[in-house]
């Protein structure tokens, strides 16, 4: 089991690592040719993309890997329609907010079109990844992740586009996969409406919790930007991106594979528990290594990589590494809750996290400097994501199949 999981995750991780590796490779150049405020704008548009990953397709992309064959292409149509509608809605909201604030919003929210395009392209990208995952074509998933990261790197490093538009346009790399999916057909396909109705739990039950989760995660960037400024947001996000890159890459890859493999064990709680345990041990060991390396050699390494205008002292970067490690180890395992259809458990945790993060982070920024804030942030992540792991274990032990086999 672990070998199959590692093989699938390895293919995705390789492509992701190649793509994001090019981002890391051009980072010294970008860090010296752009200001921390520029990276603050990039961090904000990344949060838009993260929200779009969770909600642009109303979670129908997550239904694809385990849907019946005659529902797959109709679900793609539903997902594309949802992405278009989400993009139009976000563009309109941003335009109205910009007018009401007399155009004082932070970049990139000063340009509603680029924000709306980010939502659309990210949604389509997620659909393409889900389709390839359904086919078990993890090499294609890896190729798309490689193309996205490499595309951003080339566009940004060549100064053909600024950081924000380069990031948004890089998601176009998934369009060929999407077109191939739309052209495919299965016998006796249902209508898109019927496919959407069969999987109603995803938008109505899974979506609210997913949005709370990703918004809660993005709150850190938003609150830092609002209270400490775009430059501090850029400092934080740059360290988070570089220090957490290996774990986040593997976490994203593992989540994609777990979504597929856990479906095979939906009616076998013993195998599901084994899958959970093995994945957690592997990710936990890697997370510990990253945190220890960051504390030991992170400061001189990042200083030589980024230059003198960036804050890379050990007491600043280590809490960020710890927070990223805890999240990266836990988030992919949450795919088990999707497979078990235990959306209500996710929603409760996500609502609690959102309420706590909103209160704790806001109060911390009002009374503490940014260096102390990241320590509070790391402690908060350890507490809540530790509880999330216990919740996933509880779901495995109390799922209907587990109860029936007891």
Beta strands, then each sheet from edge to edge (+ up, - down):
end
